[in-house]
Amino acid sequence: AKVDTTDELSRRDNFAFGISLAGSIFALGIVLSGAVTGATADSLQIEVLGMLVYGIIGLLFIKFGRYLHDKIALNRINKMQLIQDQNTSVAIVDASSAIATALIIRAVLVWVEGLNEYTLLAIVTGFLVSQAVLLSLTRIMETRYASNNQNDSMQLALANDNTALAIRHAGYVIGTALAVTAGSSLLVYEATAIVSNLTGWLVVGVVMTIVLQLLLFVAKKLVLKGINLIEEVDQQENIGVAAIELCITIAI
């Protein structure tokens, strides 16, 4: 962001910058936990090398994922400028995107075996799937928001600091990422089967995302019975209702 972190956090009290930075730190921790999980390496040196490589890869993917999120998913607003202008809603969406990407990369790290060129290709595969699913989800949510709000733009609503909308969006993004990670349990890792790995993760990701949406429809009808979610979150910016939506999504 080309800013002084101490200055942003303590002098300007930029909460949005803090939320965005916290998302990055949390995301990196999630990626590194994937490197720690599983069988130990043959030697301490290989274990250290694995942690170092996975840490660097995690940082690069989180950075690249954010770049794609800025240029493609949130293409109608200037995310970094809004965060510097202390827009907490955009910061929440930014942090959730980094966390969601990290969750899928972690699942791939747990799924693969060893540290070689095939492992790196599998990690790249997981990253591509994560970005494809998250971008598609963002576009679907934008379309749904526009249809429910007289063709208003979800991105502009976030730019206007609708925190409730950002919280609900974060729930969808992180919940969908968790659903996509089912691939690590349902697919068998084959080091040389690069194409089938990619297709397998993509199919599982799409199927689990659809299942999640169906279950959410039922759950929200039961848990939030009698509440007009469009009116409360989109129009009245009810953070309490949005927080419940987030928790329901992540829980399922």
DOTILO-358286 format. One record per atom (N, C-alpha, C): x, y, z; residue number from 1. Coordinates in nm, 3 decimals, padded with zeros to 5 digits, m for minus. Layout:
REM residues N
        c1        c2        c3   loza
         X         Y         Z    NUM
...
//
This chain:
REM residues 252
        c1        c2        c3   loza
    00.082   m00.121    00.000      1
    00.000    00.000    00.000      1
    00.086    00.127    00.000      1
    00.218    00.110    00.019      2
    00.312    00.222    00.019      2
    00.276    00.324    00.126      2
    00.241    00.276    00.246      3
    00.213    00.364    00.359      3
    00.292    00.312    00.479      3
    00.305    00.397    00.580      4
    00.371    00.357    00.703      4
    00.269    00.288    00.794      4
    00.295    00.162    00.826      5
    00.199    00.082    00.903      5
    00.172    00.144    01.041      5
    00.278    00.184    01.109      6
    00.262    00.243    01.243      6
    00.181    00.371    01.235      6
    00.206    00.450    01.133      7
    00.134    00.576    01.115      7
   m00.014    00.550    01.092      7
   m00.045    00.453    01.003      8
   m00.185    00.422    00.971      8
   m00.261    00.370    01.094      8
   m00.195    00.283    01.170      9
   m00.264    00.216    01.280      9
   m00.276    00.303    01.405      9
   m00.171    00.378    01.438     10
   m00.172    00.448    01.567     10
   m00.197    00.599    01.557     10
   m00.146    00.663    01.453     11
   m00.169    00.808    01.444     11
   m00.302    00.839    01.377     11
   m00.327    00.774    01.262     12
   m00.452    00.800    01.190     12
   m00.568    00.716    01.244     12
   m00.535    00.614    01.325     13
   m00.639    00.522    01.377     13
   m00.726    00.469    01.263     13
   m00.658    00.422    01.159     14
   m00.728    00.373    01.039     14
   m00.774    00.230    01.063     14
   m00.897    00.215    01.111     15
   m00.952    00.082    01.142     15
   m00.956   m00.006    01.018     15
   m00.988    00.054    00.904     16
   m00.997   m00.023    00.780     16
   m00.863   m00.085    00.744     16
   m00.756   m00.008    00.758     17
   m00.622   m00.060    00.730     17
   m00.589   m00.175    00.825     17
   m00.627   m00.159    00.952     18
   m00.604   m00.264    01.051     18
   m00.677   m00.393    01.017     18
   m00.802   m00.381    00.973     19
   m00.881   m00.499    00.935     19
   m00.818   m00.569    00.815     19
   m00.776   m00.490    00.716     20
   m00.714   m00.546    00.596     20
   m00.583   m00.618    00.631     20
   m00.501   m00.554    00.713     21
   m00.374   m00.614    00.755     21
   m00.399   m00.740    00.838     21
   m00.497   m00.736    00.925     22
   m00.531   m00.853    01.007     22
   m00.571   m00.971    00.918     22
   m00.645   m00.941    00.811     23
   m00.683   m01.047    00.717     23
   m00.561   m01.113    00.654     23
   m00.460   m01.033    00.621     24
   m00.337   m01.086    00.562     24
   m00.262   m01.175    00.662     24
   m00.252   m01.128    00.786     25
   m00.181   m01.204    00.888     25
   m00.253   m01.337    00.915     25
   m00.384   m01.331    00.928     26
   m00.464   m01.452    00.951     26
   m00.449   m01.549    00.834     26
   m00.454   m01.495    00.712     27
   m00.442   m01.579    00.593     27
   m00.307   m01.651    00.589     27
   m00.200   m01.579    00.620     28
   m00.067   m01.641    00.619     28
   m00.058   m01.751    00.725     28
   m00.117   m01.725    00.842     29
   m00.118   m01.826    00.947     29
   m00.192   m01.952    00.903     29
   m00.302   m01.935    00.831     30
   m00.379   m02.049    00.781     30
   m00.295   m02.131    00.682     30
   m00.227   m02.062    00.591     31
   m00.142   m02.131    00.492     31
   m00.031   m02.209    00.562     31
    00.037   m02.146    00.657     32
    00.147   m02.212    00.728     32
    00.098   m02.332    00.809     32
   m00.025   m02.324    00.860     33
   m00.077   m02.438    00.935     33
   m00.093   m02.560    00.844     33
   m00.115   m02.537    00.715     34
   m00.121   m02.647    00.619     34
    00.014   m02.713    00.598     34
    00.120   m02.632    00.609     35
    00.256   m02.687    00.594     35
    00.294   m02.769    00.717     35
    00.243   m02.731    00.834     36
    00.276   m02.802    00.959     36
    00.198   m02.933    00.970     36
    00.074   m02.934    00.918     37
   m00.014   m03.050    00.931     37
    00.038   m03.169    00.851     37
    00.013   m03.289    00.899     38
    00.048   m03.409    00.824     38
    00.176   m03.473    00.874     38
    00.226   m03.567    00.796     39
    00.345   m03.642    00.836     39
    00.469   m03.552    00.837     39
    00.562   m03.584    00.926     40
    00.686   m03.507    00.933     40
    00.779   m03.547    00.818     40
    00.867   m03.457    00.785     41
    00.963   m03.483    00.677     41
    01.072   m03.580    00.727     41
    01.155   m03.625    00.633     42
    01.262   m03.721    00.667     42
    01.370   m03.658    00.753     42
    01.386   m03.526    00.745     43
    01.490   m03.460    00.826     43
    01.443   m03.320    00.864     43
    01.510   m03.265    00.964     44
    01.476   m03.131    01.010     44
    01.500   m03.028    00.899     44
    01.604   m03.050    00.819     45
    01.636   m02.957    00.712     45
    01.524   m02.950    00.608     45
    01.469   m03.067    00.572     46
    01.360   m03.070    00.473     46
    01.234   m03.006    00.532     46
    01.211   m03.027    00.660     47
    01.095   m02.967    00.726     47
    01.106   m02.815    00.724     47
    01.224   m02.764    00.756     48
    01.248   m02.619    00.755     48
    01.232   m02.564    00.613     48
    01.287   m02.636    00.516     49
    01.276   m02.594    00.376     49
    01.130   m02.589    00.332     49
    01.054   m02.692    00.371     50
    00.912   m02.696    00.336     50
    00.835   m02.579    00.394     50
    00.861   m02.547    00.522     51
    00.794   m02.433    00.585     51
    00.830   m02.303    00.513     51
    00.958   m02.289    00.478     52
    01.004   m02.167    00.410     52
    00.939   m02.153    00.273     52
    00.941   m02.261    00.196     53
    00.883   m02.260    00.061     53
    00.734   m02.233    00.065     53
    00.663   m02.306    00.154     54
    00.518   m02.287    00.164     54
    00.483   m02.147    00.214     54
    00.567   m02.094    00.303     55
    00.542   m01.958    00.352     55
    00.554   m01.855    00.241     55
    00.659   m01.869    00.161     56
    00.679   m01.775    00.049     56
    00.568   m01.791   m00.055     56
    00.534   m01.917   m00.087     57
    00.426   m01.942   m00.183     57
    00.295   m01.883   m00.131     57
    00.269   m01.904   m00.003     58
    00.147   m01.850    00.057     58
    00.139   m01.700    00.045     58
    00.250   m01.632    00.077     59
    00.253   m01.486    00.066     59
    00.229   m01.440   m00.078     59
    00.294   m01.506   m00.173     60
    00.280   m01.468   m00.313     60
    00.137   m01.488   m00.362     60
    00.077   m01.602   m00.323     61
   m00.060   m01.630   m00.367     61
   m00.161   m01.535   m00.303     61
   m00.140   m01.503   m00.176     62
   m00.229   m01.408   m00.110     62
   m00.219   m01.271   m00.179     62
   m00.095   m01.233   m00.211     63
   m00.072   m01.106   m00.281     63
   m00.135   m01.108   m00.420     63
   m00.110   m01.216   m00.494     64
   m00.165   m01.227   m00.630     64
   m00.317   m01.238   m00.628     64
   m00.370   m01.311   m00.529     65
   m00.515   m01.323   m00.515     65
   m00.580   m01.189   m00.490     65
   m00.513   m01.107   m00.409     66
   m00.566   m00.973   m00.383     66
   m00.562   m00.888   m00.509     66
   m00.457   m00.905   m00.587     67
   m00.446   m00.829   m00.713     67
   m00.562   m00.865   m00.806     67
   m00.588   m00.996   m00.820     68
   m00.700   m01.041   m00.904     68
   m00.833   m00.991   m00.849     68
   m00.846   m00.994   m00.716     69
   m00.969   m00.948   m00.652     69
   m00.992   m00.800   m00.682     69
   m00.884   m00.721   m00.678     70
   m00.895   m00.577   m00.706     70
   m00.932   m00.550   m00.851     70
   m00.862   m00.620   m00.942     71
   m00.874   m00.586   m01.084     71
   m00.996   m00.652   m01.151     71
   m01.042   m00.766   m01.097     72
   m01.151   m00.838   m01.164     72
   m01.278   m00.839   m01.079     72
   m01.267   m00.885   m00.954     73
   m01.387   m00.897   m00.870     73
   m01.443   m00.759   m00.832     73
   m01.356   m00.670   m00.780     74
   m01.400   m00.536   m00.741     74
   m01.348   m00.434   m00.841     74
   m01.383   m00.456   m00.966     75
   m01.326   m00.374   m01.075     75
   m01.387   m00.235   m01.086     75
   m01.495   m00.208   m01.015     76
   m01.562   m00.078   m01.029     76
   m01.521    00.022   m00.921     76
   m01.440   m00.022   m00.825     77
   m01.399    00.069   m00.718     77
   m01.247    00.061   m00.699     77
   m01.192    00.162   m00.636     78
   m01.049    00.164   m00.603     78
   m01.034    00.116   m00.458     78
   m01.010   m00.013   m00.442     79
   m01.011   m00.074   m00.309     79
   m00.906   m00.014   m00.217     79
   m00.783   m00.004   m00.264     80
   m00.675    00.045   m00.178     80
   m00.700    00.189   m00.134     80
   m00.751    00.269   m00.225     81
   m00.779    00.409   m00.189     81
   m00.890    00.417   m00.085     81
   m00.992    00.334   m00.101     82
   m01.104    00.334   m00.006     82
   m01.058    00.288    00.133     82
   m00.966    00.189    00.137     83
   m00.913    00.144    00.266     83
   m00.831    00.255    00.331     83
   m00.753    00.326    00.250     84
   m00.677    00.439    00.304     84
   m00.770    00.551    00.351     84
   m00.889    00.558    00.289     85
   m00.990    00.656    00.331     85
   m01.076    00.604    00.446     85
   m01.033    00.492    00.507     86
   m01.094    00.434    00.627     86
   m01.233    00.376    00.601     86
   m01.249    00.311    00.486     87
   m01.375    00.243    00.455     87
   m01.368    00.100    00.509     87
   m01.433    00.077    00.623     88
   m01.424   m00.054    00.689     88
   m01.495   m00.164    00.610     88
   m01.598   m00.130    00.537     89
   m01.673   m00.230    00.461     89
   m01.585   m00.295    00.354     89
   m01.514   m00.213    00.278     90
   m01.424   m00.265    00.175     90
   m01.311   m00.344    00.240     90
   m01.265   m00.299    00.356     91
   m01.158   m00.370    00.427     91
   m01.203   m00.509    00.471     91
   m01.328   m00.521    00.516     92
   m01.382   m00.651    00.558     92
   m01.387   m00.746    00.439     92
   m01.433   m00.696    00.324     93
   m01.438   m00.778    00.203     93
   m01.297   m00.818    00.161     93
   m01.203   m00.726    00.171     94
   m01.063   m00.753    00.135     94
   m01.005   m00.862    00.225     94
   m01.026   m00.850    00.355     95
   m00.973   m00.949    00.451     95
   m01.036   m01.086    00.429     95
   m01.166   m01.089    00.403     96
   m01.234   m01.218    00.384     96
   m01.186   m01.287    00.258     96
   m01.155   m01.210    00.155     97
   m01.103   m01.267    00.031     97
   m00.968   m01.335    00.054     97
   m00.879   m01.268    00.131     98
   m00.748   m01.326    00.162     98
   m00.763   m01.452    00.244     98
   m00.853   m01.450    00.342     99
   m00.875   m01.567    00.428     99
   m00.932   m01.684    00.348     99
   m01.027   m01.655    00.259    100
   m01.088   m01.760    00.177    100
   m00.984   m01.826    00.087    100
   m00.901   m01.745    00.023    101
   m00.794   m01.799   m00.061    101
   m00.701   m01.887    00.021    101
   m00.665   m01.841    00.141    102
   m00.575   m01.917    00.228    102
   m00.636   m02.051    00.270    102
   m00.765   m02.053    00.296    103
   m00.831   m02.178    00.337    103
   m00.819   m02.285    00.230    103
   m00.836   m02.244    00.104    104
   m00.828   m02.342   m00.005    104
   m00.683   m02.385   m00.027    104
   m00.589   m02.292   m00.020    105
   m00.448   m02.329   m00.035    105
   m00.407   m02.424    00.077    105
   m00.453   m02.398    00.199    106
   m00.422   m02.488    00.312    106
   m00.475   m02.629    00.285    106
   m00.598   m02.638    00.234    107
   m00.657   m02.769    00.205    107
   m00.573   m02.845    00.102    107
   m00.521   m02.771    00.003    108
   m00.437   m02.835   m00.098    108
   m00.305   m02.882   m00.036    108
   m00.247   m02.801    00.053    109
   m00.121   m02.838    00.118    109
   m00.138   m02.965    00.201    109
   m00.251   m02.978    00.267    110
   m00.278   m03.098    00.346    110
   m00.302   m03.218    00.254    110
   m00.358   m03.191    00.138    111
   m00.396   m03.297    00.042    111
   m00.275   m03.356   m00.029    111
   m00.180   m03.271   m00.069    112
   m00.066   m03.318   m00.147    112
    00.036   m03.389   m00.057    112
    00.130   m03.455   m00.120    113
    00.234   m03.528   m00.048    113
    00.371   m03.489   m00.101    113
    00.465   m03.462   m00.008    114
    00.602   m03.433   m00.050    114
    00.623   m03.289   m00.088    114
    00.740   m03.261   m00.140    115
    00.777   m03.127   m00.183    115
    00.855   m03.139   m00.315    115
    00.782   m03.129   m00.426    116
    00.843   m03.141   m00.558    116
    00.764   m03.059   m00.659    116
    00.798   m03.075   m00.788    117
    00.731   m02.994   m00.891    117
    00.582   m03.025   m00.901    117
    00.544   m03.152   m00.875    118
    00.403   m03.190   m00.881    118
    00.325   m03.126   m00.766    118
    00.389   m03.117   m00.651    119
    00.326   m03.050   m00.536    119
    00.297   m02.905   m00.569    119
    00.395   m02.837   m00.627    120
    00.378   m02.696   m00.663    120
    00.267   m02.678   m00.767    120
    00.260   m02.769   m00.864    121
    00.152   m02.763   m00.964    121
    00.016   m02.783   m00.899    121
    00.009   m02.874   m00.802    122
   m00.117   m02.899   m00.732    122
   m00.161   m02.775   m00.654    122
   m00.064   m02.707   m00.593    123
   m00.094   m02.586   m00.518    123
   m00.144   m02.476   m00.612    123
   m00.079   m02.464   m00.727    124
   m00.124   m02.367   m00.828    124
   m00.267   m02.400   m00.873    124
   m00.294   m02.530   m00.891    125
   m00.428   m02.575   m00.927    125
   m00.531   m02.530   m00.825    125
   m00.501   m02.554   m00.697    126
   m00.592   m02.513   m00.591    126
   m00.615   m02.364   m00.590    126
   m00.509   m02.288   m00.615    127
   m00.522   m02.142   m00.618    127
   m00.613   m02.098   m00.732    127
   m00.594   m02.156   m00.851    128
   m00.677   m02.120   m00.967    128
   m00.824   m02.151   m00.942    128
   m00.848   m02.269   m00.882    129
   m00.986   m02.306   m00.851    129
   m01.046   m02.207   m00.752    129
   m00.968   m02.171   m00.650    130
   m01.019   m02.078   m00.548    130
   m01.059   m01.945   m00.611    130
   m00.976   m01.894   m00.700    131
   m01.005   m01.765   m00.763    131
   m01.126   m01.773   m00.856    131
   m01.136   m01.884   m00.930    132
   m01.250   m01.902   m01.021    132
   m01.381   m01.907   m00.944    132
   m01.383   m01.984   m00.835    133
   m01.505   m01.999   m00.755    133
   m01.542   m01.867   m00.687    133
   m01.442   m01.800   m00.627    134
   m01.469   m01.676   m00.555    134
   m01.513   m01.564   m00.650    134
   m01.454   m01.559   m00.769    135
   m01.496   m01.458   m00.867    135
   m01.639   m01.484   m00.912    135
   m01.669   m01.611   m00.941    136
   m01.805   m01.647   m00.982    136
   m01.906   m01.613   m00.873    136
   m01.870   m01.643   m00.748    137
   m01.958   m01.612   m00.635    137
   m01.985   m01.463   m00.625    137
   m01.879   m01.382   m00.642    138
   m01.895   m01.237   m00.635    138
   m01.990   m01.186   m00.742    138
   m01.976   m01.240   m00.865    139
   m02.063   m01.197   m00.973    139
   m02.210   m01.238   m00.946    139
   m02.228   m01.358   m00.892    140
   m02.365   m01.404   m00.860    140
   m02.426   m01.314   m00.753    140
   m02.348   m01.282   m00.650    141
   m02.399   m01.195   m00.544    141
   m02.429   m01.054   m00.595    141
   m02.347   m01.006   m00.688    142
   m02.374   m00.874   m00.748    142
   m02.505   m00.875   m00.825    142
   m02.526   m00.982   m00.903    143
   m02.650   m00.993   m00.981    143
   m02.771   m01.001   m00.889    143
   m02.758   m01.080   m00.782    144
   m02.868   m01.094   m00.687    144
   m02.898   m00.961   m00.618    144
   m02.791   m00.890   m00.580    145
   m02.809   m00.760   m00.514    145
   m02.879   m00.661   m00.607    145
   m02.837   m00.658   m00.733    146
   m02.897   m00.566   m00.830    146
   m03.045   m00.598   m00.851    146
   m03.079   m00.726   m00.860    147
   m03.220   m00.764   m00.883    147
   m03.308   m00.731   m00.762    147
   m03.248   m00.730   m00.643    148
   m03.326   m00.701   m00.522    148
   m03.330   m00.553   m00.487    148
   m03.246   m00.472   m00.554    149
   m03.235   m00.331   m00.516    149
   m03.239   m00.238   m00.637    149
   m03.331   m00.264   m00.728    150
   m03.356   m00.176   m00.842    150
   m03.227   m00.147   m00.921    150
   m03.154   m00.255   m00.950    151
   m03.032   m00.249   m01.031    151
   m02.919   m00.166   m00.969    151
   m02.922   m00.146   m00.838    152
   m02.811   m00.079   m00.771    152
   m02.686   m00.168   m00.775    152
   m02.570   m00.107   m00.762    153
   m02.444   m00.181   m00.767    153
   m02.398   m00.220   m00.626    153
   m02.367   m00.348   m00.607    154
   m02.317   m00.395   m00.478    154
   m02.182   m00.332   m00.448    154
   m02.098   m00.317   m00.550    155
   m01.966   m00.258   m00.529    155
   m01.976   m00.113   m00.482    155
   m02.070   m00.038   m00.540    156
   m02.088    00.101   m00.498    156
   m02.147    00.109   m00.358    156
   m02.230    00.010   m00.322    157
   m02.285    00.005   m00.186    157
   m02.173   m00.019   m00.085    157
   m02.078   m00.103   m00.121    158
   m01.961   m00.126   m00.034    158
   m01.876    00.000   m00.027    158
   m01.861    00.069   m00.140    159
   m01.784    00.194   m00.142    159
   m01.850    00.301   m00.055    159
   m01.983    00.291   m00.041    160
   m02.058    00.383    00.047    160
   m02.059    00.335    00.191    160
   m01.979    00.230    00.220    161
   m01.955    00.179    00.356    161
   m02.076    00.112    00.419    161
   m02.140    00.024    00.343    162
   m02.248   m00.059    00.399    162
   m02.184   m00.179    00.470    162
   m02.160   m00.164    00.600    163
   m02.087   m00.265    00.676    163
   m02.165   m00.396    00.685    163
   m02.296   m00.387    00.696    164
   m02.379   m00.508    00.704    164
   m02.364   m00.592    00.578    164
   m02.367   m00.527    00.464    165
   m02.350   m00.596    00.336    165
   m02.212   m00.662    00.328    165
   m02.109   m00.593    00.377    166
   m01.973   m00.647    00.376    166
   m01.962   m00.771    00.466    166
   m02.027   m00.768    00.581    167
   m02.022   m00.882    00.674    167
   m02.090   m01.003    00.611    167
   m02.206   m00.982    00.550    168
   m02.274   m01.093    00.485    168
   m02.189   m01.148    00.370    168
   m02.130   m01.060    00.292    169
   m02.045   m01.102    00.181    169
   m01.927   m01.184    00.232    169
   m01.867   m01.140    00.342    170
   m01.754   m01.212    00.401    170
   m01.797   m01.354    00.440    170
   m01.917   m01.366    00.495    171
   m01.967   m01.499    00.532    171
   m01.980   m01.590    00.412    171
   m02.034   m01.537    00.304    172
   m02.050   m01.616    00.181    172
   m01.913   m01.658    00.125    172
   m01.820   m01.566    00.124    173
   m01.687   m01.594    00.067    173
   m01.614   m01.701    00.148    173
   m01.609   m01.683    00.281    174
   m01.538   m01.779    00.367    174
   m01.613   m01.913    00.371    174
   m01.746   m01.908    00.379    175
   m01.825   m02.031    00.379    175
   m01.807   m02.111    00.251    175
   m01.804   m02.042    00.139    176
   m01.783   m02.110    00.011    176
   m01.643   m02.171    00.003    176
   m01.544   m02.097    00.053    177
   m01.407   m02.150    00.054    177
   m01.400   m02.278    00.137    177
   m01.467   m02.279    00.251    178
   m01.470   m02.399    00.335    178
   m01.538   m02.515    00.262    178
   m01.643   m02.484    00.186    179
   m01.712   m02.588    00.110    179
   m01.621   m02.646    00.001    179
   m01.545   m02.558   m00.064    180
   m01.453   m02.602   m00.170    180
   m01.344   m02.693   m00.114    180
   m01.304   m02.670    00.011    181
   m01.197   m02.752    00.071    181
   m01.239   m02.897    00.088    181
   m01.366   m02.930    00.064    182
   m01.409   m03.069    00.069    182
   m01.333   m03.155   m00.031    182
   m01.276   m03.089   m00.132    183
   m01.198   m03.161   m00.232    183
   m01.083   m03.240   m00.171    183
   m01.025   m03.190   m00.061    184
   m00.913   m03.259    00.002    184
   m00.956   m03.390    00.068    184
   m01.087   m03.405    00.095    185
   m01.137   m03.528    00.155    185
   m01.199   m03.622    00.052    185
   m01.250   m03.564   m00.057    186
   m01.324   m03.645   m00.154    186
   m01.237   m03.692   m00.271    186
   m01.124   m03.626   m00.294    187
   m01.039   m03.661   m00.408    187
   m00.911   m03.729   m00.361    187
   m00.865   m03.824   m00.440    188
   m00.738   m03.892   m00.410    188
   m00.627   m03.821   m00.486    188
   m00.519   m03.786   m00.414    189
   m00.410   m03.712   m00.476    189
   m00.328   m03.804   m00.567    189
   m00.316   m03.761   m00.694    190
   m00.231   m03.831   m00.790    190
   m00.133   m03.729   m00.846    190
   m00.007   m03.748   m00.811    191
    00.095   m03.647   m00.840    191
    00.101   m03.608   m00.987    191
    00.093   m03.705   m01.077    192
    00.113   m03.676   m01.220    192
   m00.016   m03.642   m01.293    192
   m00.131   m03.657   m01.227    193
   m00.260   m03.633   m01.293    193
   m00.301   m03.488   m01.276    193
   m00.232   m03.399   m01.345    194
   m00.252   m03.255   m01.326    194
   m00.392   m03.211   m01.372    194
   m00.432   m03.258   m01.491    195
   m00.561   m03.218   m01.547    195
   m00.676   m03.270   m01.462    195
   m00.670   m03.397   m01.423    196
   m00.779   m03.454   m01.342    196
   m00.784   m03.389   m01.204    196
   m00.668   m03.350   m01.150    197
   m00.667   m03.278   m01.022    197
   m00.742   m03.145   m01.034    197
   m00.711   m03.071   m01.141    198
   m00.775   m02.942   m01.164    198
   m00.925   m02.957   m01.183    198
   m00.962   m03.052   m01.273    199
   m01.106   m03.072   m01.298    199
   m01.178   m03.123   m01.175    199
   m01.112   m03.214   m01.102    200
   m01.174   m03.270   m00.982    200
   m01.204   m03.163   m00.879    200
   m01.106   m03.077   m00.853    201
   m01.127   m02.969   m00.755    201
   m01.235   m02.872   m00.802    201
   m01.234   m02.844   m00.933    202
   m01.333   m02.750   m00.986    202
   m01.474   m02.806   m00.974    202
   m01.492   m02.935   m01.009    203
   m01.623   m02.999   m01.000    203
   m01.671   m03.004   m00.855    203
   m01.582   m03.050   m00.766    204
   m01.619   m03.056   m00.624    204
   m01.653   m02.917   m00.572    204
   m01.575   m02.817   m00.612    205
   m01.600   m02.680   m00.568    205
   m01.737   m02.630   m00.611    205
   m01.772   m02.652   m00.736    206
   m01.901   m02.607   m00.788    206
   m02.016   m02.681   m00.720    206
   m02.004   m02.814   m00.710    207
   m02.110   m02.896   m00.649    207
   m02.132   m02.855   m00.503    207
   m02.022   m02.842   m00.427    208
   m02.035   m02.808   m00.285    208
   m02.089   m02.667   m00.267    208
   m02.056   m02.577   m00.359    209
   m02.109   m02.441   m00.351    209
   m02.260   m02.441   m00.372    209
   m02.307   m02.522   m00.466    210
   m02.451   m02.533   m00.491    210
   m02.522   m02.595   m00.370    210
   m02.462   m02.701   m00.314    211
   m02.519   m02.765   m00.195    211
   m02.527   m02.665   m00.080    211
   m02.421   m02.586   m00.063    212
   m02.419   m02.485    00.043    212
   m02.534   m02.386    00.025    212
   m02.555   m02.340   m00.097    213
   m02.661   m02.242   m00.122    213
   m02.799   m02.300   m00.090    213
   m02.820   m02.426   m00.127    214
   m02.949   m02.490   m00.098    214
   m02.973   m02.504    00.052    214
   m02.870   m02.546    00.124    215
   m02.882   m02.561    00.269    215
   m02.901   m02.425    00.337    215
   m02.834   m02.324    00.284    216
   m02.849   m02.190    00.340    216
   m02.991   m02.137    00.324    216
   m03.049   m02.165    00.209    217
   m03.186   m02.120    00.184    217
   m03.280   m02.175    00.291    217
   m03.265   m02.303    00.321    218
   m03.350   m02.367    00.422    218
   m03.318   m02.314    00.562    218
   m03.187   m02.307    00.595    219
   m03.145   m02.265    00.729    219
   m03.190   m02.123    00.762    219
   m03.178   m02.032    00.665    220
   m03.217   m01.894    00.692    220
   m03.368   m01.880    00.710    220
   m03.443   m01.962    00.636    221
   m03.588   m01.961    00.653    221
   m03.627   m02.003    00.794    221
   m03.549   m02.096    00.851    222
   m03.580   m02.147    00.984    222
   m03.526   m02.055    01.094    222
   m03.399   m02.017    01.083    223
   m03.334   m01.940    01.190    223
   m03.380   m01.794    01.190    223
   m03.395   m01.736    01.071    224
   m03.433   m01.595    01.060    224
   m03.576   m01.581    01.006    224
   m03.661   m01.665    01.056    225
   m03.801   m01.666    01.011    225
   m03.869   m01.531    01.039    225
   m03.940   m01.481    00.937    226
   m04.014   m01.357    00.953    226
   m03.931   m01.231    00.934    226
   m03.803   m01.246    00.902    227
   m03.715   m01.130    00.882    227
   m03.688   m01.110    00.733    227
   m03.712   m00.989    00.686    228
   m03.684   m00.956    00.546    228
   m03.535   m00.922    00.535    228
   m03.456   m01.019    00.488    229
   m03.311   m01.003    00.485    229
   m03.266   m00.894    00.389    229
   m03.337   m00.880    00.278    230
   m03.302   m00.776    00.180    230
   m03.320   m00.638    00.242    230
   m03.433   m00.620    00.306    231
   m03.461   m00.491    00.368    231
   m03.366   m00.461    00.484    231
   m03.342   m00.561    00.569    232
   m03.260   m00.540    00.687    232
   m03.113   m00.516    00.655    232
   m03.057   m00.596    00.566    233
   m02.913   m00.588    00.538    233
   m02.883   m00.488    00.428    233
   m02.949   m00.503    00.313    234
   m02.918   m00.419    00.197    234
   m02.957   m00.273    00.219    234
   m03.073   m00.251    00.281    235
   m03.128   m00.116    00.288    235
   m03.110   m00.049    00.424    235
   m03.131   m00.127    00.533    236
   m03.123   m00.069    00.666    236
   m02.986   m00.090    00.732    236
   m02.897   m00.165    00.664    237
   m02.760   m00.188    00.712    237
   m02.758   m00.245    00.854    237
   m02.841   m00.347    00.876    238
   m02.853   m00.411    01.007    238
   m02.737   m00.508    01.028    238
   m02.637   m00.465    01.104    239
   m02.516   m00.545    01.125    239
   m02.547   m00.672    01.202    239
   m02.642   m00.666    01.295    240
   m02.677   m00.784    01.375    240
   m02.730   m00.898    01.289    240
   m02.821   m00.868    01.199    241
   m02.876   m00.970    01.110    241
   m02.767   m01.023    01.017    241
   m02.683   m00.932    00.966    242
   m02.573   m00.973    00.876    242
   m02.476   m01.066    00.948    242
   m02.448   m01.038    01.076    243
   m02.357   m01.123    01.154    243
   m02.415   m01.263    01.171    243
   m02.546   m01.272    01.190    244
   m02.611   m01.404    01.202    244
   m02.602   m01.478    01.069    244
   m02.625   m01.407    00.959    245
   m02.610   m01.467    00.827    245
   m02.469   m01.522    00.807    245
   m02.368   m01.443    00.845    246
   m02.229   m01.486    00.833    246
   m02.205   m01.615    00.910    246
   m02.251   m01.619    01.034    247
   m02.226   m01.736    01.119    247
   m02.299   m01.860    01.068    247
   m02.422   m01.842    01.018    248
   m02.496   m01.955    00.962    248
   m02.421   m02.013    00.843    248
   m02.373   m01.925    00.755    249
   m02.303   m01.968    00.634    249
   m02.175   m02.044    00.668    249
   m02.093   m01.988    00.757    250
   m01.969   m02.053    00.792    250
   m01.995   m02.185    00.867    250
   m02.095   m02.184    00.954    251
   m02.128   m02.305    01.031    251
   m02.169   m02.420    00.938    251
   m02.254   m02.392    00.841    252
   m02.298   m02.498    00.746    252
   m02.181   m02.543    00.660    252
//
